[in-house]
Amino acid sequence: MEAVAPRVLEVDEISSLAPNLGDLVYWAPYRGLGFDGDALRTHYLERAIGRALSTSSVAVGAFSENRLVGFQVSDKSSFLANYFGVGCGSITFTALPQGQNEQQTVAESLCKTSISALKSEGVELASASTYTSEKALTWALQGSGFRLVEVFASYAQDIADIEFPRVSNGIMIRDCIEEDLSQIKQLYQGEIFPGRLVSDPNLPRDASYALYGRRFEEVFENKLGRIFVAEREGKLVGALIGIVDGELFDATGIKTNLLSGMGIIIDPANRGLGIATSLISERMRWYQDEGVKSVSFGASIDNVPMIRGLTKLGMEFTSSQCAFHAWL
């Protein structure tokens, strides 16, 4: 490959370059499930192009002899910026050339240009994630100042014909009501668990933990999905979010769970009683009722209890991802 020339793309360039992106390599989610094919990849690419056209995003193209050889999209997060008081952004999509030798050079040029562009836009904290098989992008991020904050393991399962266990131990599963939200937030205040935000020493830990409780409020108030609550002896001892990815279904006809923002919290004083298994099983039955055939969930590799629970339900490991932060 001749010299690679990366640059920030103008909005009118992005649409004209879109037809060339299909020749590049990019990694779509939902690995290990039967529907991780062309329809999903096309939707994922179209969604990335749509984000690139947004005024809150930065799109970078890498060119060699006037030929597009790489494409990267970064988004600015106004929510996290307002919450933490620092400019936040993330690299959300990367497409590279076919050849592995070429991928490293292109990935490095894209990441450095994106970081420079984000910094000029006032971003102080940049994040990114890669599948562990994406070696070129992983090395490029590390070479550009990104540091590992979490490794996330994904598990998948075909659920159409499975009968999920019902654990008693005096546990009752019901739908969340508004009065539960304050109790869920209190559970997060007393809990310690791994995550990319809480792993970053430059972010306030209490505020990072509190974000997970706020996610339950967001889902409840905006009716984004369903929240399952576990009670034992009249006390709230756990909660779990369930969401069907409506955008994916509308675009592709694929019905499955949303991959992010699917929090679970268990009262530490009531662990070992099957509460997590009961919550996840109830969510699985709900997914079955909603017509979902396959699901994919994940957990930090340091969250051993959660991984044990997923495998206990018959879920199989499919992939792992690395999350990175860079302070600019």
N, C-alpha and C positions, 0 to 999 in steps of 0.2 A: 504494500500500500504506500502511495505517495504521502507527502506531508498532510497532516490533518489540520483543518482550520475550523475551530468552533466559534460560534457567535450566537448572541441572543437574537431570536427570530421576531420579526414584526408580525402583527396579527394577520395581515393579508398574505403573508408567506405561508402560514401554517396550513391553510386549507389547500393551497396549491401543491404542497409537499406531501399531504396526507396519502395520496395513492402510492407513494414510494415506500411508505412505512411497512407495508406488508412483506417486503423483502428482507426486513430486519428481524432479529431474534429478540423476543420479549417474553416474559414469564407471567402467565395468567394464574390466578388463584384456583382454589378447589382441586388441588392435585390429589390423585388417587381415587377420584370419583368417576363414574362412567360418563359424565357429561363434560369432562374437561377437554373439549374438542374445538372445532372451528367456530361454532356459534359463540362459545364463551370467549375465545380469543378475539373474535371480531368485536364483540360488545366491549371488552376490556380496552381495546385499542380506540374504539369510537369514544368511549368515556374519557380516555386520556386526552384525545384531541379536543373534546368539548371543554375540558378543564384548561387546556393550553390557550384556548380562545378567551378565557375569563381575564378580567382586568386584575384579579388577585393572584394570577399565576405568572410564572416565567417559563418560557419555552426556549430551549437551546438546541441548535442543530450542529452537527459536525459534518464537514464536507471534505472530500478528497477529489481533486480534479473536477470540481463543480458537481460531484455526485454525493447525495446524502448517504452518509455511512453511520450516522448515529442521531438519536433524538432523546431528549430528556425534558421532563416537566416537573416543575417545583411549584408548590402552593404556599401562600402565606396564610397563617391561621390567626384571624382576628380574635377568635374566642380565647385561645391560649395566651395570646398577647395581652388581652385585657385582664385575664385571670391572674397571670404571673407578673404582669408589668414589664415584660421584656418582649421584644419582637421575635415571633416564632414562625418558622416555615419548615417545609419538608419536601424532600425529593420523592415524588410519588410514582414516577413511571420512567423507565429507561429502556430504550431499544438499541441494540448493538449489531454490528455486522456478523455474518455467518462464521467467519474464520476465527478460531480461538486466539491466534497470534495477533490478529487485528483488533480483537475485542479489548485487549488491555490498553492499547494506545488510545482508542476512541473513548473508552470509559474514563480514563484519566482526564482527557481534554474536556469531556462533558461535565464531569464533577467540578473541576476547577473553575470552569466558566459559570456554572450554576451558582456555586458558592459566592463568587465575586458579584454576580447579579443580585443574589439574595441580600448580601451585605450592603450593597448600594441602595436596596429598598428598605433598609432599616432592620433587617432580620439579625438578631443576636444569637438565637439558638436554632440550629438546623438539625433536623432528624432525617433518617432514611432507614429502610429495611431491605434486606436481600435474602433470597433463599441461599442456603449454605452451598448449593451447587453453582451459584453465580459467582465463581471465583474472580473473574475479571472485575466485576462491579464492586465486590467486597474489598479487593485489594486497592482499587481506585479510591474508594471512600476512606480507607485507612490512610492511604498516602496523601489524602487531602485534608487530614486533620480530624476525621471522625473517629470516635472511640466507642467500643462495644459497651452497651448498657443492659442488654437482655438477649437471651436466646429462647426462642419460642418454638415449641413442638406442636405439630398439627396431627390430629387423628380423625379418621373418616369411617363411615359405616353406612351400608345399605339397610334401611330400617323398615322397609315395606312389610315384611313378613315376620318381624320380631315381636315377641311378647315381653315387654320390659317388666322387671320385678317390682313388686309393691312391698316396701319395707315398713313394718309396723313400729315397734318400739314406742308406741304412743305418739307417733308423728302424724300430724294432719297437714295436708297440702291444700291451700286455697288460693284464690286470687288476691292480689294486693289491693288494699283500700288506702285512701289518702292518709289516714292516721298512722299507717305503717311506715311511711317514708322517714319520719323522724327517728324511729327505732332502727331502721336500716342504716341511716347515717351514723347513729351511735355505735353500731357494730363495727363500722369502718374505723371509727376513732380509736377503738381498742384493739385493732388487728394489725399485724405485721405480715406482709406478704410481698413477693417480688414483683417488679414491674419496671418499665423503662423510666418512668417519671420519678418514682421513688428511689431508683438506683442512681440517679444523677445527683452528685453531692452539691451541685450549684443551684438546685431547686429546693425550696422549703418542703420538707417531708410531710408535715401536717397538711399543707395545702394540696400536695400531690395525692395523698390518701383521700382527702375530702372530695376530690374530683370523681372518684368511683361512686360515692353516694349521690352526687349530683346527677350522675348518669341515670340512676333509677328515677329521680324526679323528672328528668327530661323525657324518658320513655313513658312514664305515667301521664304527665301533663299533656304531651303531644300525641298520646295514643299510638305510639310507634310499634307496639307489639303487646306482649303479655308478660306480666310479672307474677311469678309464683312465689308464695310465701309458705314457709314451714313453721308450724306451731307445735310445741310440746309442753304439756302441763300448763296450757294457757299463755305461754310465753313465746314471742317471736324468736326463732332460733336460726333462721336462714332465709335467704331470698335469692332468686335467680331470674334473669331476663331471657325471654324468648322472642325472636323477631324473624319473620320471613322476609327475604330480600325481594321486596315488591318491584324495585327498579329492574333487577335482573330478570324476574319473571315476565314483566311487560315487554322487555326487549328481546328475550330469547325463548320464552316458554319454559325455562328451567326454574323449578320451584325448589328452593333450599333455604337454609338459614343465612342470616347476615353474618359476616365473618368477624366484625369488630363490634365493640360496645356491648358484649354479652356477659355482663358481670355476674358473679356469684359470690355470696358472702355467707359464712357459717359462724355461729357463736362459738368461740374457742372452748367455752365451758361445756359444750354439748357435742364435741367431736367424737368420732368413733361409734356413733349410733346409727349411721346410715342416712343422715340427713341429706348430704350432697347427692347420694345415689337416689334417694326418694325424689328430690327436686329435679334432677336430670331425667329420671325415668318419666316423671309426669310431663316434662317438656317434650320428651320424645313422643309420648302418646298424643300430645297436642299437635306436634308436627305431622304425625301420621294422619290425624283427623283433617289437617289442612291440606293433605295431598302431597306432602313432602316424601320423596322416596329415598334420598340420600342426604347425609349431613356431614359437616366438617367442623370440629371444634379444636381448640388449642389451649395450651397452658405454658407458662414459663417452665423451663426444664428444672428450675429450682423448686417448683410447686409440686413436690412429690405426692402429697395426698390427692391433688386433683388428677394427676396422671394415673395414679392407681385406680381412681374412680372411673376414669374414662375406659381404661383397659378392662376393668371389672365388668363393664357393660358390653364388652365385645368390640370396642372400637380399636382400629389398627393404625399404627403409626404410618404417616404418609410423607411428611416433609418437615424440615426445620428452617427457621428464619432467624436472622441476626438483626437486632435493632441497634442503631448507632445514633449518637449525638455529637454535634460539633458546636463549640462556642466560638463565634466569629469575631 
